Amino acid sequence: MPTPSKSAGPTNPAKAGLPFEEALQKLETIVDAMESGELPLESLLARYEEGVKLSKICQEKLAEAELKIQQLEKTDGGEIRLKPLAPDLSED
């Protein structure tokens, strides 16, 4: 019955609702712990898996933010507003 690596704990970082800043902070904490050289191999592997999930969350959040920034446009009145998404973005 030695399968403790599957149960990473009750808190799962793969929640889509996790704010970017919180995911980044957790990722930085994991990196610091891994770089300390004081964790056993199984803990390192569990932390690595959690870090990969957090990294994916951060990348997704940044991609969403980039898309919103690309959609911003300036109106004739000087106001900045969000452009509606075009149905076909492949035209360049």
Buried (B, 14 or more C-beta within 10 A) or exposed (E): EEEEEEEBEEEEBEEEEBEBEBBBEBBEEBEEBBEEEEBEEEEBEBBEBBBBBBBEBBEEBEEEEEEEEEEEEEEEEEEEEEEEEEEEEEEE
